[in-house]
Amino acid sequence: MAIQCNLSTLMGQSRYNIQDVHEKTGLSRTAISSLYHNNTNRYDQETLSKLWSW
């Protein structure tokens, strides 16, 4: 079973762009872009916790 990332949907609802999420979480733009486009094979716990706390 594959994990589906809903970051693009959440960002669209809040009208955030990748730069906004980068500034709020401190995550790299590359990591956010990969999650946004659902182009990642694994999810780091640290990355998920930063997104969750944002």
C-alpha positions in Angstrom: 0.0 0.0 0.0 1.4 3.4 -1.0 1.3 6.4 1.2 -0.3 9.4 -0.4 0.9 12.9 0.4 -1.8 15.6 0.7 0.6 18.6 1.1 -0.5 20.2 -2.2 -4.1 20.0 -1.2 -3.5 21.5 2.3 -1.3 24.3 0.8 -3.9 25.1 -1.8 -6.6 25.4 0.9 -4.5 27.8 2.9 -3.1 29.5 -0.2 0.5 28.9 0.8 3.3 28.4 -1.8 6.5 26.4 -1.3 8.4 29.5 -0.2 5.8 30.2 2.6 6.1 26.6 3.9 9.9 26.8 3.7 9.9 30.0 5.8 7.4 28.5 8.4 9.0 25.1 8.8 12.7 25.6 8.0 12.6 22.6 5.6 14.4 22.8 2.3 12.5 24.0 -0.8 13.6 20.7 -2.5 12.1 18.6 0.3 8.9 20.6 0.2 8.7 20.4 -3.6 9.2 16.6 -3.6 6.4 16.2 -1.1 4.2 18.7 -2.9 4.6 16.8 -6.2 4.3 13.4 -4.4 7.8 12.4 -5.7 9.2 10.9 -2.6 9.8 7.3 -1.7 10.2 7.7 2.1 9.1 10.2 4.7 11.5 11.3 7.5 10.0 11.5 10.9 11.7 14.9 11.5 10.2 16.3 8.3 6.7 15.1 9.1 6.9 16.5 12.7 7.9 19.9 11.3 5.0 19.9 8.9 2.6 18.7 11.6 3.6 21.4 14.1 3.3 24.1 11.4 
